[in-house]
Amino acid sequence: MTTFDKREQGFEAKFAHDEELMFKAAARSNKLLGLWAAGQLGLSGDGAAAYATALVTDNLERQTIEEVVAKVSADLAGKGVSREQVAQKFQECLHQALAQLEAKA
């Protein structure tokens, strides 16, 4: 195996690791956002857990950040929570999720 091959494998491994980390971070941040939104909706216990889980699992591979924010914004529109507030909370949840994943590593 040449140095170039080893280097290529290293880049591929890093890419795979980074993709897995971002997938886990997105799923975790969606769950955290879902739990926060459930609280805003007055849900607790199993209802809150079901809402958060649905936010994570619905279209998991194809769901974008904008779609998640739009869905939660629509759900919270009647509660006086703006799209900007939801987007800000999503960013907080994403940072929290990344910190949790880094602490596990």
N, CA and C of each residue as an Amber inpcrd file, in Angstrom:
protein
   315
   0.8550000  -1.1730000   0.0000000   0.0000000   0.0000000   0.0000000
   0.9010000   1.2360000   0.0000000   0.6180000   2.1300000  -0.9020000
   1.4310000   3.3280000  -1.0240000   0.9770000   4.3870000  -0.0310000
   1.8060000   5.3930000   0.1270000   1.4740000   6.5130000   1.0020000
   0.1980000   7.1960000   0.5350000   0.0570000   7.3050000  -0.7810000
  -1.1510000   7.9140000  -1.3390000  -2.3930000   7.1150000  -0.9480000
  -2.3200000   5.7850000  -1.0260000  -3.4520000   4.9360000  -0.6540000
  -3.8080000   5.1050000   0.8170000  -2.7950000   5.1560000   1.6680000
  -3.0280000   5.3360000   3.0980000  -3.6740000   6.6920000   3.3680000
  -3.1970000   7.6910000   2.6730000  -3.7440000   9.0340000   2.8290000
  -5.2070000   9.0760000   2.3660000  -5.4850000   8.4100000   1.2480000
  -6.8490000   8.3590000   0.7310000  -7.7720000   7.6600000   1.7270000
  -7.3100000   6.5620000   2.3120000  -8.1050000   5.8490000   3.3020000
  -8.3480000   6.7230000   4.5310000  -7.3530000   7.4840000   4.9210000
  -7.5000000   8.3850000   6.0520000  -8.5590000   9.4400000   5.8010000
  -8.5480000  10.0190000   4.6010000  -9.5560000  11.0170000   4.2390000
 -10.9550000  10.4060000   4.1990000 -11.0400000   9.1900000   3.6550000
 -12.3350000   8.5180000   3.5890000 -12.8600000   8.2080000   4.9860000
 -11.9890000   7.7720000   5.8710000 -12.3960000   7.4660000   7.2410000
 -12.8570000   8.7290000   7.9620000 -12.1280000   9.8320000   7.7630000
 -12.5190000  11.0940000   8.3970000 -13.8570000  11.5700000   7.8620000
 -14.0590000  11.4580000   6.5550000 -15.3250000  11.8660000   5.9520000
 -16.4750000  11.0480000   6.5450000 -16.3010000   9.7350000   6.6280000
 -17.3370000   8.8600000   7.1810000 -17.6170000   9.2200000   8.6390000
 -16.5750000   9.4800000   9.4060000 -16.7360000   9.8570000  10.8110000
 -17.4940000  11.1680000  10.9360000 -17.1250000  12.1600000  10.1370000
 -17.7830000  13.4690000  10.1750000 -19.2550000  13.3680000   9.7830000
 -19.5600000  12.5620000   8.7740000 -20.9460000  12.3720000   8.3460000
 -21.7640000  11.7020000   9.4480000 -21.1900000  10.7080000  10.0940000
 -21.8860000  10.0250000  11.1800000 -22.1310000  10.9810000  12.3410000
 -21.1370000  11.7950000  12.6580000 -21.2730000  12.7660000  13.7390000
 -22.3850000  13.7680000  13.4310000 -22.4300000  14.2690000  12.2010000
 -23.4730000  15.2300000  11.8370000 -24.8580000  14.5940000  11.8420000
 -24.9480000  13.3310000  11.4300000 -26.2270000  12.6190000  11.4650000
 -26.7150000  12.4880000  12.9070000 -25.8180000  12.0680000  13.7850000
 -26.1770000  11.9140000  15.1930000 -26.5330000  13.2560000  15.8210000
 -25.7730000  14.2870000  15.4920000 -26.0390000  15.6220000  16.0360000
 -27.3920000  16.1350000  15.5620000 -27.7230000  15.9190000  14.2950000
 -29.0120000  16.3660000  13.7670000 -30.1570000  15.6340000  14.4570000
 -30.0210000  14.3380000  14.6180000 -31.0740000  13.5650000  15.2770000
 -31.2380000  14.0030000  16.7300000 -30.1290000  14.1920000  17.4160000
 -30.1950000  14.5970000  18.8200000 -30.7630000  16.0100000  18.9610000
 -30.3500000  16.9160000  18.0930000 -30.8590000  18.2860000  18.1860000
 -32.3530000  18.3270000  17.8410000 -32.7950000  17.5090000  16.8920000
 -34.2230000  17.4350000  16.5930000 -35.0070000  16.9450000  17.8040000
 -34.4520000  15.9930000  18.5130000 -35.1290000  15.4740000  19.7030000
 -35.1920000  16.5470000  20.7840000 -34.0800000  17.2510000  20.9990000
 -34.0770000  18.3180000  22.0040000 -35.0700000  19.4130000  21.6330000
 -35.0970000  19.7910000  20.3550000 -36.0460000  20.7970000  19.8900000
 -37.4740000  20.2890000  20.0590000 -37.6930000  19.0250000  19.7570000
 -39.0200000  18.4300000  19.9130000 -39.4960000  18.4400000  21.3500000
 -38.5940000  18.1590000  22.2790000 -38.9690000  18.1880000  23.7010000
 -39.3050000  19.6100000  24.1400000 -38.5120000  20.5850000  23.6660000
 -38.8060000  21.9880000  23.9840000 -40.1600000  22.3860000  23.4010000
 -40.3970000  22.0540000  22.1290000 -41.6630000  22.4100000  21.4750000
 -42.8440000  21.7310000  22.1650000 -42.6600000  20.4930000  22.5690000
 -43.7290000  19.7830000  23.2650000 -44.1040000  20.5150000  24.5530000
 -43.1040000  21.0150000  25.2530000 -43.3710000  21.8020000  26.4600000
 -44.1500000  23.0640000  26.1470000 -43.7950000  23.7100000  25.0310000
 -44.5120000  24.9140000  24.6060000 -45.9680000  24.5920000  24.2510000
 -46.1970000  23.3890000  23.7580000 -47.5440000  22.9560000  23.3770000
 -48.3390000  22.4170000  24.5600000 -47.6930000  22.3290000  25.7150000
 -48.3710000  21.8170000  26.8970000 -48.3760000  20.3050000  26.9990000
 -47.5340000  19.6540000  26.2070000 -47.4380000  18.1940000  26.2610000
 -46.4270000  17.7930000  27.3230000 -46.6550000  16.6440000  27.9320000
 -45.6950000  16.1190000  28.9030000 -45.7130000  14.5970000  28.8400000
 -44.7440000  14.0080000  29.4780000 -44.6750000  12.5500000  29.5470000
 -44.6110000  11.8890000  28.1890000 -45.5030000  10.9220000  27.9790000
 -45.5100000  10.1550000  26.7340000 -45.8350000  11.0280000  25.5170000
 -46.6990000  12.0070000  25.7070000 -47.0480000  12.9010000  24.5960000
 -45.8530000  13.6980000  24.1240000 -45.0700000  14.2130000  25.0680000
 -43.8640000  14.9720000  24.7250000 -42.8390000  14.0720000  24.0520000
 -42.6630000  12.8740000  24.5900000 -41.7070000  11.9300000  24.0170000
 -42.1260000  11.5310000  22.6000000 -43.4080000  11.3310000  22.3830000
 -43.8990000  10.9440000  21.0590000 -43.7020000  12.0740000  20.0530000
 -43.9590000  13.3100000  20.4630000 -43.7570000  14.4570000  19.5760000
 -42.2850000  14.5670000  19.1870000 -41.3850000  14.4650000  20.1750000
 -39.9480000  14.5720000  19.9190000 -39.4640000  13.4340000  19.0250000
 -39.9300000  12.2340000  19.2720000 -39.5340000  11.0830000  18.4700000
 -40.0140000  11.2340000  17.0280000 -41.2340000  11.7180000  16.8620000
 -41.7600000  11.9200000  15.5110000 -40.9320000  12.9560000  14.7600000
 -40.4770000  13.9860000  15.4630000 -39.6560000  15.0130000  14.8160000
 -38.3350000  14.4200000  14.3370000 -37.8150000  13.4600000  15.0760000
 -36.5550000  12.8080000  14.6970000 -36.7620000  11.8250000  13.5510000
 -37.7960000  11.0220000  13.6170000 -37.9330000   9.9070000  12.6820000
 -38.6440000  10.2390000  11.3780000 -39.4770000  11.2680000  11.3420000
 -40.1950000  11.6200000  10.1110000 -39.2100000  12.0680000   9.0380000
 -39.1570000  11.3310000   7.9490000 -38.2700000  11.6500000   6.8230000
 -36.8310000  11.8740000   7.2830000 -36.3480000  11.0090000   8.1010000
 -35.0450000  11.1760000   8.7550000 -33.9130000  11.4920000   7.7960000
 -33.8180000  10.7850000   6.7100000 -32.6830000  10.9710000   5.8070000
 -32.8460000  12.1680000   4.8750000 -34.0840000  12.5930000   4.6350000
 -34.3150000  13.6610000   3.6720000 -34.6840000  14.9940000   4.3240000
 -34.8360000  15.0200000   5.6080000 -35.3000000  16.2110000   6.3040000
 -34.1810000  17.2310000   6.4630000 -34.4530000  18.4810000   6.0790000
 -33.4650000  19.5450000   6.2260000 -33.7710000  20.3600000   7.4810000
 -32.8190000  21.1760000   7.8670000 -33.0140000  22.0490000   9.0190000
 -34.2150000  22.9620000   8.7850000 -34.3190000  23.4930000   7.5840000
 -35.4430000  24.3910000   7.2620000 -36.7840000  23.6830000   7.4110000
 -36.8430000  22.4180000   7.0070000 -38.0930000  21.6620000   7.1290000
 -38.4520000  21.4230000   8.5890000 -37.4550000  21.1340000   9.4090000
 -37.6920000  20.9240000  10.8380000 -38.1900000  22.2200000  11.4670000
 -37.5130000  23.3160000  11.1890000 -37.9070000  24.6090000  11.7500000
 -39.3060000  24.9910000  11.2700000 -39.5970000  24.7510000   9.9970000
 -40.9190000  25.0760000   9.4610000 -42.0140000  24.2710000  10.1410000
 -41.7710000  22.9710000  10.3590000 -42.7760000  22.1260000  11.0010000
 -43.0420000  22.5800000  12.4240000 -41.9660000  22.7960000  13.1860000
 -42.1340000  23.2180000  14.5800000 -42.7710000  24.6070000  14.6350000
 -42.3650000  25.4930000  13.7320000 -42.9600000  26.8360000  13.6860000
 -44.4560000  26.7630000  13.4310000 -44.8460000  25.9040000  12.5010000
 -46.2740000  25.7460000  12.1990000 -47.0270000  25.2010000  13.4080000
 -46.4090000  24.2440000  14.1090000 -47.0530000  23.6670000  15.2890000
 -47.1970000  24.6990000  16.4100000 -46.2330000  25.6240000  16.5010000
 -46.2370000  26.6020000  17.5950000 -46.8360000  27.9520000  17.2020000
 -47.3130000  28.0740000  15.9740000 -47.8460000  29.3550000  15.5020000
 -48.9770000  29.8630000  16.3990000 -49.8110000  28.9830000  16.8480000
 -50.9250000  29.3650000  17.7140000 -50.5180000  29.7260000  19.1270000
 -49.2990000  29.4490000  19.4740000 -48.7920000  29.7340000  20.8270000
 -48.0010000  31.0270000  20.8820000 -47.9220000  31.7450000  19.7530000
 -47.2070000  33.0180000  19.7290000 -45.7010000  32.8900000  19.6490000
 -45.2150000  31.7390000  19.2220000 -43.7790000  31.5220000  19.0720000
 -43.4250000  31.7570000  17.6070000 -42.4870000  32.6730000  17.3610000
 -42.1270000  33.0240000  15.9860000 -41.1660000  32.0180000  15.3790000
 -41.0780000  32.0480000  14.0630000 -40.1340000  31.1900000  13.3390000
 -38.7020000  31.5040000  13.7710000 -38.4090000  32.7770000  14.0000000
 -37.0640000  33.1810000  14.4350000 -36.7250000  32.5830000  15.7980000
 -37.7080000  32.5450000  16.6960000 -37.4790000  31.9330000  18.0060000
 -37.2080000  30.4400000  17.8750000 -37.9420000  29.7870000  16.9950000
 -37.7370000  28.3520000  16.7670000 -36.3540000  28.1070000  16.1600000
 -35.9780000  28.9300000  15.1890000 -34.6600000  28.7770000  14.5510000
 -33.5420000  29.0030000  15.5660000 -33.7090000  29.9900000  16.4370000
 -32.7000000  30.2470000  17.4660000 -32.6160000  29.0650000  18.4350000
 -33.7670000  28.5360000  18.8250000 -33.7850000  27.3870000  19.7350000
 -33.1530000  26.1730000  19.0560000 -33.3890000  26.0120000  17.7410000
 -32.7610000  24.9070000  17.0240000 -31.2410000  25.0210000  17.0880000
 -30.7190000  26.2260000  16.8800000 -29.2620000  26.4330000  16.9500000
 -28.7330000  26.0840000  18.3380000 -29.4580000  26.4800000  19.3770000
 -29.0600000  26.1350000  20.7440000 -29.0530000  24.6150000  20.9380000
 -30.0720000  23.9580000  20.4310000 -30.1630000  22.4960000  20.5450000
 -29.0380000  21.8140000  19.7750000 -28.6940000  22.3450000  18.6110000
 -27.6070000  21.7640000  17.8230000 -26.2800000  21.8860000  18.5580000
 -26.0150000  23.0500000  19.1450000 -24.7840000  23.2270000  19.9180000
 -24.7630000  22.2930000  21.1300000 -25.9050000  22.1550000  21.7780000
 -25.9980000  21.2610000  22.9280000 -25.7630000  19.8110000  22.4990000
 -26.3340000  19.4140000  21.3820000 -26.1650000  18.0490000  20.8800000
 -24.7100000  17.7690000  20.5390000 -24.0580000  18.7120000  19.8680000
 -22.6350000  18.5290000  19.5350000 -21.7930000  18.4150000  20.8030000
 -22.0800000  19.2410000  21.7990000 -21.3400000  19.1730000  23.0600000
 -21.5470000  17.8220000  23.7380000 -22.7690000  17.3120000  23.7120000
 -23.0420000  16.0060000  24.3090000 -22.2860000  14.8990000  23.5800000
 -22.2690000  14.9600000  22.2640000 -21.5690000  13.9330000  21.4850000
 -20.0670000  14.0120000  21.6960000 -19.5250000  15.2070000  21.7750000
 -18.0840000  15.3500000  22.0190000 -17.7070000  14.8480000  23.4150000
 -18.5980000  15.0440000  24.3790000 -18.3320000  14.5720000  25.7350000
 -18.3100000  13.0470000  25.7970000 -19.0750000  12.4000000  24.9290000
 -19.1140000  10.9370000  24.8770000 -17.8520000  10.3650000  24.2240000
 -17.2450000  11.1400000  23.3450000 -16.1100000  10.6450000  22.5660000
 -14.8440000  10.5470000  23.3770000
